[in-house]
Each structure stands twice: as structure tokens, then as C-alpha cells.
Amino acid sequence: MGAINLVNNLALLVALSVLSGFIRNRYTQRRNEPFLQGLCFGCVAVIGMVHPVVMAPGLIFDGRSVVISLCGLFFGPVAAVIAGMMAIVCRILQGGTGALMGVLVIVSSVLLGIGFYYRQTRQGVDMSVFQFWVFGLLVHVAMLMCTLALPSGMGLTVLRRIALPVMVMYPFATVLIGKVLSDQLVREHFVGALRENQEE
């Protein structure tokens, strides 16, 4: 796998994902936020898919799993489904031998993101760096398991090539983007609390 290309791909997704916090703080209304965040994260995922790491014709890797799973984790099922559907349509249109695997990766990322969203909603506490890392690890273990959907004989070869860089770089990207989004939410809640106190 082109490790440098993968790093560049993830760096692009990190930079674009910061846009989510900017949009949230400046231009969104609460009732529209899941829809707008879904569109934002979906666009980020699609941009990454248009500039992927190509292992073979029709077999591509990018940062969609990071972006979509975090979309679900922070903004819930509506946002995650919108982002996921955008990525699925893009992956189907791209075609190739890895299309089924790509769709399964998107679906697993959506489901894990939503699952952790409801878990965190019930607990009502911010995730630590370690929890983000565990979340990223689970998402990308699921991603590696999706290699079983590749044509016979290809899955094991692909798994051997991608396992190490995926399990090192993707959870790291999950932690990085997750902390950026988490810190933005903490600041927003703090500013909101100050405003309420001032109004009282």
C-alpha cells in the first residue's frame, strides 16, 4: 500500500472534518444540524473516495470509515445514514472487485458510529483519547473483516498488505478528528453556559 498516499488522504479528511465544527458554530440551527452534518461528512467521505489509495483496479482504500463512523458517533443516526448513503452511491458508481467490500465497510462504520452515539448519550460523558482509540480500533477491525467479501484468493493477500498500516494510521486519525470535534463541542457548551448565566 502507498503509505504516503494514505497519509495524505487521511490528512485531507482531517482538515475537511474540521469544517464540521466551523459550520456547527457559525451557520447551523439545531433542528437542521444532523442533516447538514450528514451532508458535510458525506462530502468529505466522497472527496476521499475520489482520491483513494489504489491497490488494484477497482480495489481502493481511503478514510471514509473514519469520517462516517465519527459522523455517527457525534451527530447520530440521521447524519450517519445521510453520509453513509452518499458514500455508498459513490462506491457503487466506482465499481470494481472491491465494491462489495467497500459498501460493507461503509455500512459497518455507520452502525458502529450510531451504536457508540447511543452509548455515549446514555453515559453523558466525554470520550477520552483511549476511548476514541478503542472506537477507531473496532471500526477498523470490522473494516479488515470485510476483506472476506473480496473474490476468492484476494482477501488474504489484501489483508496481509493493509492490516498494519490500517491498524496504525486509521485509529490515530480517528483519535485526532474525534478530539478536534469533542473539544469544539466542549467549548460550545461552555460558551452556552456562560451566556445563560449572563442572561440570568
N, C-alpha and C positions, 0 to 999 in steps of 0.2 A: 504493500500500500504506500502511496506517496504521502509520507508523514508530513512533509512541508505543506503540501496542498491541503491536507486535512486540518492542520493548524490554522492555515489561512481561512479555510471555510468556517471553522468554529469562531475565529476572531471576528469575522464578518457578522456572524449571528449574535455574538456578544454585543457588538457595537449597535446593531439594529434593535436588539431586545431592550437596550436602554431607552429607546424611543417609547416603549410602553409606559414607563414611568413618567416621561415628559408629557405624553398625551393624557395620562390619568390626572396629573397635577394641573394641567393647563386647560384642557379642552373638553373633557367628558362630563356628562351628567350621570349620576349613579344608575338610573334605570337603563341607560344605553351602554353602560360600561362593558358588560360581558360581550355584547355584540361587537363593539368597537375593538375591544382587546382581542377577540377571536379573529377579526379581520387583520389586525396588526400582526399578531403572531403567525397567522396563516400566510400572510405576505412574506414575512421573514423566512418561514419554512420553505416556501416556494422558491424564493431567491436562492437559498442554499441548495435546493434541488436542481436549479438551473445551472449551477456552477459546482458540481459534485467532484468527488474523487472517483475516477472511473477505473474499476478493476478489470473489467472486460466489457465488450459491447452489451449494453442492457443491464449491467451489474454495477450499481453506483452506491456510494456512501456519502453522507452529508450529516448536518447537525439537526435534522428535523426532529429526531427523537428527543433531543434536549429541549428544543423550543416548545414542542407540542406538549410534552409531559409537564413542563413548568407552567404553561398556559393553563392546563387543567388544575394544577396544584394551587395557583394563585387566584384564578378567576372563575373556576367552577365548570360545570358540565356544558353550559351553553357556549361559552368561549372555546372550550376544548373541542366540542363537536364541530363548530364552525371552522376552526383552524385545521382540524383533522380532515374534514371533508375537502377543503381546499387542497391539502397535501395529497389526499387520495386521488382526486381528479388529475392532478399534475402527474403523479406517479403512473397512473394508468395510461395517460397520454404518452408518457415517455416510453412505455413498453419494455420489451426485453426479457431475458431469462430471470431477472431478479424482481420482476413486477409484483409477483405474489408475495415474495418476502417483504418487499417494500411496503405494501399495503398492510401486511400483518404487523410490521414494526410500528406503523402509524397507529393502528388500532390498539396495540398493547400500550403504547405511550399515552394515548387518550385515556384508556381505562385505568392505568396506574396513577396518572395525574388526578383524575376525578376521585379515585379511591383515597388518595392521600389528602385531597382537598377536604373531604368529609371527615377524615380522621383528625385533621388539624382544626377544623371548625368545631368539632366536639371538644377537643382539648383546650382550645382557646389560648395556645401559647405559641410563640415564635419558634421556628425551627433553628437548631444550631447548625454550625458548619458540618459537624459529624452526621447529623440527620439528613442534611442535603446530600452529603456524600453517599450515605446508605440508599437514599432515594435514587440518586443517579446510578448507583451500582445495580439496583433492582431493575431499573428501566433498561439497562444495557445488558444485563444477563438475559432478560427477555428478548432483547434485540438479537443476541447471539443465538438463542434458541430458535429464532425464526429462520436461521440458515438451513434448518431441516426442510424448509419449503422449497429450497433450490433443487434443480434437477439432480437425479441420482449421480453420485460421484463427485459433484461440485461442492456440496455443502461442507464436507470435512476439509477440503483444500482451502476454501474461503475462510472457514473458521480458524484454521492454523495461521492464516495471513493477517487476519484482522483482530483476533482476540486480544492480543497485548496492547496495541495502540488504542483500541476501543475502550478497554477497561481502565486505561490510564488517563486518556485525554477527555473522554466524554463525561465521566463523573466529575472531573476537575472543572469542565465547562459548566456542568450543572450547578456545582457549588458557586462558581463565580457569578453566573447570571442570577442564581437564586438569592445570593446575598445582596446583590445590587437591588433586586426587586423588593426583597424583605426590608432593607434599610430605607428604601423610598416609602414603603408603607408605614414604617415606624415613625419616620419624620412627619408624614401626613397626619397620622393620628395625634402626634404630639402638638402639631400646629393647630389641629382642630380642637383639641382640648384647651389650649391657650385661648383660642377665640371664644369658646363657650364661657370660660371663666371671666374674660373681659366683658362679655355681654351681660353677665350676671352682675 
